[in-house]
Amino acid sequence: MSGPSAIAERAARALSRMPYAQQIGACLEQCTDDRGIMLRLPFQQRLIGNMRLPAIHGGVIGSFMQITALVAAFAQLGEQRPPRFIDFSIDYLSHAGPKDLHARCSFQRIGRRVAAVSVGCWQSDESAPVAVARVHLFVGQTTRP
């Protein structure tokens, strides 16, 4: 992880509060001003879904990408409440072999209530993603009657 900062601390705190992230072993790999937040999912044999290829289970990949979006939004936006999913759409582009996964979130637009983000997930080369996702997160204040 690059240099301590308020955003890196918030990202690490958010990640530590997600039981599933801890269960699969997701960790903060990088947090810089210019490249944003990157998470890593170290390979574990138990994450394999297709033993013939072998390939990491698509549900694990999707969950890892959701975790990345939530951690990045919580860290970057500085809100006290975690963001909530409005929708999540994923495109699987190729199988993920028995290697570490990496994911990075980029913000397309941040409004008063909704943030539109994209998440890329790759193994060896960021320019060759195994999956990409489009995500809308509710980041506004909840009003109660």
C-alpha positions, 0 to 999 in steps of 0.5 A: 500500500502506498503512503498513509493517508486519510483515504487509505485509512478509510479504505482499510477500515471499510475493508476490515468491516466486511466479513465476506471480504475477509472470508475470501482474503481481499486486501488493499493493494494500492491507494494513491492520489493518481491511480485511486484504490486497488484491491487484490484477491490472493489466489486460493484453491478453494476459490476455483469454480471450474476444476477443468480449466481451472477457473475462479468462480464467477460469483467470487469475481463479482463479489470481489468487484462489488467489494472494490466499488464499496470500499473505493466509494466509502473511502473517496466520498468521506461519508459516515454511512457506507454507500448502498447498491442501486444496481450492479452489472457485470460483463465476464470477458474471459476466465480467471485462471489460478492466479491473484485477481486485482480490481480498481474502481473509477468514478464516472460521475458523483452526484448529490445522491448517486455515484456512477462508477466502473470496476475493472478486474484483471490478473496479470495485465490491467489492459486485459480485464477478465471482467468489467462492471458498471455500478450505481451507488446511493451515496446521499442522505436518507430522509425519514418522514 
